[in-house]
Amino acid sequence: MNIPEIPPVIKPPSNNCKVKRIIFCRHAETTPNASFQLQGSGINESLNSKGINQAEALARRLASQDIEVIITSNLRRAVQTSEIIADVYPKPLKIIEEPELREISWGVWEGMVCPDLQSLLEIWQSGDFTASAPGGETPLDVRDRVLPIIYSLLKRPEKTILVVLHGRILRILLSSILYGNLYHMQSFHHRNTCVNVVDVYYEPVKNKNSPTSLANLSSVKTYEPKRKQLYPLVKSLSGGGIIISPVGLNKKTNYYGNGNGSFRMISKNNENKSNFNDRETPIFDVDLSGNDYKVKFMPIILDSVEHLTADLY
């Protein structure tokens, strides 16, 4: 199978705007992965032999990218994946361990093939993100510790950063930055060593009400699916892009995220599609070192939607 090439970064829409490429990867396989055990943050396994091969294949896939640093979860499976990538990569790479990128805690379920997991997922799909496994973290807990780390990357000098992390945290992260909410976690279904390339455009502004050139960027036009999807990622009538339907909605309402991370409900009967584009990634207001910025995450490659894995290349 031909894996899609990673395209170059698109020039920022203004001289005042900057762009940073962040490549989010899931760690390679461990033995608990292969047996469908919940690892969470409490099970700290090394990679199995298949996982080592996956990490080496991932390094070859990323060789065309000018990666300057690896930021990784401090759990062994993520660190080992990062180390293998750095060993194979054509130039030296510094590895920085970040504990806040560790996987969600599944509490007492860790190490188990847990029959109650599906019930928890259904609760999350209904919109209750305060629920957790017994003794574990909620999606809100994870979002609140992870997003500050991602925004802090914008203050780093490197232009291309590889971030190695975990399955559930990837769902939480991608739903948060591409939709501004957590209702889309289950739209992302990824395998070990999946690659998610996101170009982050950020522009300083006087205040939150200031205009921004980021409004000229269109994720609908930039991201085009590369293969048939298992989840409802479809080509839109407006020229291509992401339309990932939330899970568990009734027929009378649609839910949409806005740029400030809150959520609103709109009746389909009153919805004005000409004034609201639910396919565009939001523009966020972010404080970076005491300065106001507008930030927009642009998806470039989404293995977590396209179901690609190192096993295919």
C-alpha positions, 0 to 999 in steps of 0.5 A: 500500500502507498502511504501518503507523503507528508506535504510541505508546510503552507506559508503563513497568511501574514508576516506577523503569523508563525507556523510550527509543525507538530507530528503526534504519534502513538507509541509502538506495540507492547504485549498488553496492547496485543492482548487488549489490556488497559495499560493507562499510566500505571502499566509501564511495559516495554515494546514487544518485538513487533513494536520494535519493528514498528518503531523502526518503520515509523522512523523511516516514514518520518525521515523526510521531515526535518524533526528537531526535537522529540517530546515524549510521554515519560512512560516506557513504551513511549520513551522506547519508541522515541529512542528507536526513532532517534537512533535510526533518524538521519540526524541527532535528536534530543528527547525530552520526557514530559510526564503530563503527556502520560496516558489517561489513568484507568484506575483499578482497570489497569492491567485488565481486559475490562468489560465495563469499558464500553459502558464508560465510553457510552457515558462519554459519548452522551456528553458526561466527561466527568465520568471515569474508571474507578480511581481513574482520570476523566477526559476533562482531567487529561485535557486540562493537563495536556493542552498547556503542554501543547501550547507551550510547544509554540514557545520553543525555537524548533519549527518541527516537533515530534510528540510521542504519546498514547491512544486515549490521550490522542483522542482527547487531544485531537478532539480538543484541538480540531473541534474545540470540545470532547464530543469527537473522541470516538471519531479517532480510531488509531493504531500503534505508530499512527502519524498525525501531522498538524500545522499550528498557525499562531499570531499575536493580537492586541486582545481577544477581539482583534481581527486575525489573518488566521481567518484566511486559513481553511482546514476544509481546503487543506485536508483531503482524505487519502483513503476510504474511511471506517468512520464517517470522514467524507468529502464535503460538497464544498470541496473536500474536508472533514465531516466527522459526526459526533456519536450518540446524537438524536435526529433533531439536534446537532452539536458544534464546538466554538473557538473558546472550547465551549459547546452549543446546541443548534436545532437543525430547523433553525441552523443557518449553514451559510453563517456557521461552518462546522467543518472548519477547525476553530480559532483559539484565544491563547495566552502565551507568556502573558501575550494574547495569541490567536491559534489555529490547528490545521490537520495535514495527515490524520492516520487516526482517522484513516486507520494507517499503521506501521504494519502497512509500510 
